[in-house]
Amino acid sequence: DAMAAEVSARQTELAVKYASEAAKYLNVRGLSAGTKRKLDLIRNGITLPAPSRPGAADELSTIATKLQSEYGKGKGTLDGKPINGSDIEAAMGTTRDPAKLKEMWVSWNDNVGVPMKGDYAHMVDISNQGAKELGYADVGAMWRSGYDMPPDDFAKMTDRLWKQVEPLYLSLHTYVRWKLNEKYGDAVQAKTGPIRADLLGNMWAQEWGNIYDVVAPKGSGDIGYDTEALLKAKGYDPIKMVKTGEGFYSSLGFAPLPDTFWARSMIVKPADREVVCHASAWDIDNKQDVRIKMCTKVNADDFVTVHHELGHNYYQRAYMNQPFLYENGANDGFHEAIGDFVALSITPNYLVQIGLLDQSRVPSADKDTGLLLRQAMDKVAFLPFGLLVDKWRWGVFNGSIKPDQYQSAWDALRLQYQGIAPPVARDASRFDAGAKYHIPANTPYMRYFLARLLQFQFYQAACKQAGWTGPLHRCSFYGNKEVGAKLQKMLEMGQ
């Protein structure tokens, strides 16, 4: 932790130095559009800016490193026994006992979130000072400035996008609540009002696909196969899952991953130490040293995640010949959407093509309701969570949400947008937001909301390019070199 904090502090100092210099020249008359854009990228190129006073970068980096370390070492309990982050997340997806779900939810949020609260508030204060020195109102305004529009316009755009998809979410929420009431009864899940947050198959209720078995309509909801069972029946291990993901991109014409990827990636959880298991993709040298870091398990979620994370790596390699400042995605939502739209091609026909599913078991057209509902349980269910995480942080950074309101504001946003409520009362001492990786890791979250929308636009365009004429959700462009060539050209453009 000490080494990580020291390196982070040096990086922060340099980034702040360059950002401050860039800010001085942004309003100079006569600058070309390209030069002005580069200066703005430099000014906005740091997530947590420290103020220029001596020691501030060290202080900020120490806190940020501590928060990430605490998350990585965090544990909840199941049946009274400690359970780490990746295991408790998996257990939330398979357990159907409401008492055990409540235990895991409460223990994880209490054990992981609560200890961070004071440090998090201090970190917000320091980084806001840094943002103001760079000419931003606060860190939230700085984050909203990375989308080629004024920060306030970006916030309005996200609200407009949400209003367009909200009716679909409300329909899904109503149906799922009814099915949960049918399974658990009024004492656990009422017929009206919010859904109990721990019943949705995910620690943060952000994706609900793990409880598809609970909500699947009879007949049309039986899609006839379970991806996890298929993977295990074919003897897949984590390495083979990643190899299969690589194979998808290779089928589009992308070059194989370098040998260093396999030598240096963390694909399974180390047995000798605690790590942050949240999946991530890394570009070490802006050239060929790309890697992923995952505690991969053989299940359907991680099969999709592998395809997603590799999307980052192929994007990183595609723009490596751009000028340094343009070696990035068009925006962070684009970066997330690339792997997501590829993962939309994990259709029954794709599973047949790679030998996981027998052709005779491909769901017939009368199972389309099930296929679409299964997709919606992840893709549509996520949308309000993708929006509210940064709405909460924007309020924290601009001061409208004070430290003693962290929990109440979090609960209020979860109720307003997701229509969910915690399984037990939460008082002001709690810090449930901190039990979500992206909060202590200071990873802006609006990118995921944007990606959920962009990926379907990319997917539709790719399927049209591939000449697909059937229902969109049945399309897979696996093996289509023409789609791959178009995608490569888009990715090469960078930022």
N, C-alpha and C positions, 0 to 999 in steps of 0.2 A: 504493500500500500504506500509506503514512504517513497519508494522509487517511482511509482506511478504518479504520485502527487508532485514530486520534484520535476519530472519530465513535463507533466501537464502545466505546471507553473511557468516553465520556460516557454512552452508553446503559447500560453496565454499572453505572456509579456510581449513576445514578438508579434502576435496577431493584433494585440491592442496598439502596439507601436505603429504597425503598418496601417491599421484602420484609422488611427488618429491622423496620420499623414494624409491618407486619402481624403478624409473629411475636410481637410484644409483646402484642398484643390477642387472639390466638387462644384463649387459655384464660380469658378474662374470662367470668364467670358471666352468664347471662341473655341471651346473644347468640341471635338468631334463626338458624334453619338457613341462611337465605339469606345473612345477614351473615357467618356463619362460613365459608360456602363461598366468598364473595368474598374474604375475608381469606386463605383457603388458596390461592386462585388467584393472588393477588398474591405470596404467599410462594413459590409454586412456578412463578412466571412467568418465570424466567430459566434458561437452559440451563447456562451456565457462570458461577456466582457468584464474584465476587472478594471477598476479605476486606476489612474496612473500613479497614485501615491505609493511610496515604497512599501513593500510587503503585502500589498493587496492581492497580487496575483498568487503569491504563495498561500495566503489565507483562503482565497476562493478555491484554489485547486485542492488544498487539503480537505476542505469540506466536501467538495464534489466527489473526490476519491473515496472519502469515508462513507458517503451516502451509497455509492455504487457497491462498495465492499459489504456494507451491512445488508443490502438487498441480496447479494450473491450468497451470503452465509445464512440468510433467513430460513426459518423452518416454521411449519405449522405442526399440528398433531392430528393423528387419526387413531381412534381407539386408545387415546391417551399416550401414544408413542410418537416421538419426533419423526417428521417426514419433510424432505427437502423440497425445493421449489418445483423442479421438473416432475417429481413423483406426485406431489400433491395436485399439480395441474392435471396430470393424467388421471388421478383418482377422482377428481371432480367430474371428469367426463364419463366415468363408468359406474359410479356409485349411485344408487337409487334410494338409499335410506335417508330420509330427511334429517334425522338426528345426526348422522355422520357427516352429512353435507354441511349442516350448521356448525358442527365442531371444526371442520376443516376451514370453513369460511371465516369464522370468528378468530380462531387461533392464528391463521395466517395474517389477517389484517391487524390484529393486536400485536403480534410478535414482530412483524416486519415494519408496519407503518408507524406505530406510536413512538419508538425510539428516535425516529428521524425528524420529528416535527420541529424541534428547536433549531437544529442545524439547517433545516430547509429554509426556515424563515430568515435566518442570518444570511444564507446564501442569496436569497432574493434581494435583500437589502444591498449587499455588496455589488451584485451584478447590475442592479438598477443604477447605481452610481456610475458604473462603467458605461452603460448604455446612454446615459444623459451626457457624458463627456463626448460621446460620438455623435450627438445631435438628435438622439431619439428620446421620445417621452418616457419610455421604459423598455424593458426587455421584450415584453409582448409586442409593442409597436415595432421593435427591431425585427422580430420574427415575421411579422406580417408584411415586412417591406421586401421580401424576397420573391415577389410574384409579379413584377413588372406593372405594379399599380400602387396607388397610395394605400397605406395600412387600413384606413377606414373603409375604403372601397373593397378591399379584400374581405374584411369582416362582413360587409353587406352582401357580398357575393356568396359567401358560405351560407348565410341565412337564407338567401334566395334558393340556393340549391337544395337545402334541407326542406324547404316548404314544398318543393316539387316532388320529393320522394316520401315525405311524411305520411301521406294517406296510405301508401303501400305498407309502410312499417306498421301503422296502426292496425291495419287488417291482419297482418301477421301476428302482432302482439295479442290481439283479441282471440285469434284462433288458438295460439299456444297456451294462453291463460286458461281457456276452456278445457283443453286436453290435460293440462296439469291438474286442474280441479277434478277432472274425471278420474285421474290416477290417484291423487293424494287425499281428496276430500276437502271440505270447507275448513277444517281445523288447520290444515297446512297451507292450502292455496285457495283463497276466496274466489268466487265466480266473478266478482267485480273488483275494481281498484288495481293497485300495482301488483306486479309479479314478484314473488320472493326471490331475491337475487341469487341465492345459492342453489336454486332448482334448475338452472338453465344449462348445466353441463360445462360451465366455464367459471373460473374464479372471479372474473370481472363481468360476467354476463355479456361479454362482447360478441361472442359467436355461440350459436345454439345448436350447431349440427350434431354435437355429441348426444343430444336427447332426441334425435330423429325417431328412434324406436318408440318413444313415448307419444309422439304427435302424429306419426304416419297414419294417414287414412287407410281404412281397410280396403284391400283390393288394389286400388291404383297406387297406394303408398308403398307397396311391397315391390321394390325395384329388383329383387331377386339375387342380390349379392352384397357382400360386405367387403370393402376394400382391405381392411385390416386382415380379415380372414384369408383373403386371396394372397396377400403378401406373405403371410406366415405359411400358408400351404405350399407356396413356391420356394420356401427357404430363404426369403429375403433377410438380409442383415442390414445395418446402417450403411455400410460401404456400398452394397448393391443398390440400395435406394438412391444414393448419390450418383452412382454410375448410370442408373436409369434416367435420372434427371439430366445428366450430361448428354445422354443419348438423344433426348428430345431436341436439345439445341444443335447437336451434331446433325440430326436429321434435316434441320433447316439450312445446313451448310456452314455453321459456325465451326471454327477450329477447335480441336479437343483442348481440354484444360491442361495446363502445363504440369509436368511431374512435380514441381514444387507445391502445387495445390494439394496433391495427395500426401506429400511429405509433411506439410506445415499446417494443414487445416486441423481443427479440433472437431471431429465428427461424432465422437461418443464422449460421455462424461468421464473425466479422469477418475481413477479409483483412489488416488493419493491426496486429493485436495478438493476444497470447495471452489466452485467457479460460478460465474453468472451464466445460467443455462439458456437465457433468452437468445434465440437464434439471431445471428447477424452475419453480414458479409463484409469482407475487408479488402481494401486495395492498398497494399503496403508501399509500393514504389511508383505508382502511376504508370506502370508498364505491364509486366506479366505476373508479378507476385500477388495474385489474388487468392483469397482464402475464405472459408466459412467457419463459423464457430457455433456448434450445435451440440446438445446432448440428445442426439437422435434416437428415437424409439421407433420400433416397427409398428406403425399405426397409420391410419388414413391422414390424420392431421399433419404428421411430419412428412408424409409422402408429398403432400401439397406444398409444405413449407420448403422442402428441398428444391422443388421447381422454382419457387419464389426467390429464395436466396441466391440461387445460381443466376437468376435474371439480373441481380445486381452485379455479379462478377462479369457477366458477358457485356453488360452496359459499360462497366469500368474499362474493360479491354477495348471496347469499340471506340471510345473517345480519347484513347491514350496519345494520339498524334495531334490533338488540338493544342493550342497555346495553353499554358498552365492554368490560367484563370478560367478557361472554358472546359477544363477536364472535370466535368460534373454533369448531372442530369439537367434537362431543360428547367425543371424545378424538382423539389423533393417528392412531389406527388407523382411525377413522371417516373422517377426512380423506383418507387414502390409499385407502380402500375405495370411495369414491364414484366416482372416475374409473375404477377397476379394474372395478367391476361394470358400468359403462356399456360398457367395452371388451369385456366378455364377449359383448356383443351384436354384435360384429364376426363374424357368422356368414356362411356362404355366401349365405343369403337376403338379408342386409343388403348384401352386396357386389353382389348383383343389383339391389337397390332403388336403389343410388346409381350404377349403370351401370358398375361395374368388372368384373362377371362376367356372362357370358351364362347365361341360365336353363338352357340345355342342358348346361352344365358343372357344375351343382350336384351335389355328390357324392350318390350314391344311398345307401340305408340300409345296404348292405353295406360302405360305407366308414366307418361310424361308429367302428370300431376305430381307424382312422387319425386321424379328427378328435379323438377323445378322447385318444389318445396324444400328438398334437401339442399339445393343451392341457396335458396332464400334464407334458410336457417343460419347460414354463415354470412352471406353477402349483404342481405337486406338488414338482418338483425344488427350488424356491426355499425350501420350508419350513424345512429344517434350517439353511440359511444365515441366514434371517431370524431364527432363534432364537439362533444362536451368536455373532453379532456383539456383541450387548449382554451375553450371558453372559461374553464375554471382557472387555468394558469394566467390567462389574460387579466382576469379579475384580481388574481394574487399580485401580479406584477404592477398593475396600475393602482393598487391600494384599495380598491373597492371591496376586496375580500381580505379582512384582517386575519392574523394568525389564530385568534380565538373563534374565527368563523370558518376556518378551513374545512372542518367536518360538516357543519350545517350547510355550507354552500355546495359542497360536493354531493351531499345527499339530495339537496334541492334540485340540482342539475340532473342528477340521475333519475329523479322522479319526473321532472319536467320533460326530458327528452327521451329517456328509455322507458319510463313507466315502471320502474322497479324500486324496491325498497329493501333495506337490509333485513336479515332474519331476526335480528335483535336490535334494541334501541342503541344508538350511538351518541355519546355525549361529546362535549367540546374537547375533551382530552384525546380523543381518537384522531387518527390521521390516515384514513383508508386510501386516500389518493397516493400516499407514499408506498403502499403495497402493490402498486402497478409499476412495473419496471421503468417505463419511460419517464416517470416523474423523478425518481432519484438519479436516473441516467441523463436527465435534462435533454431528452430527445423530443424535438417538436413533433406534435401528433397530428396536426391538420393534414399532413402529407397522406395519412392513411385514409382519411375521409375523401380527399381528392382522388386517391388511387382507386377507391371502390367505384367511383363513377367513371374515371378515365379508362379503366381496364375493359369495360364493356364497349366503349367506343373503339378502342384498339382491336378488340376481339371481333367486333362486327366488321371492321375494315379488313382485317386479315382474312376472315372467312369469305368476304366478297371477293378479295383478291384471289383466293383459292378456288373460286368458282362454285362455292357451296350454295345450294338452292333449297336445302331442307330447313327444318326448324333450327334457329340459331343455337339453342342449347345442345344440339346434337353434333355440332361442328367440331372437328379437330383438324388442325392444319399440320399435324405431325407429318414429317417427311416432305413438306412442300418447300422446295428450294426457292421458288419465286417469292413466296412470303418471306422467307429468310433473307433474301437479298434486299427486299424493301425495308425490312426491319433493321438490317445492318446499316443501311444508309441513314435511317433516322437516328439510330443510336450514335453513329459516328459524329453527328453534329454537336454532341455535348451540350454545353450551356451557351 
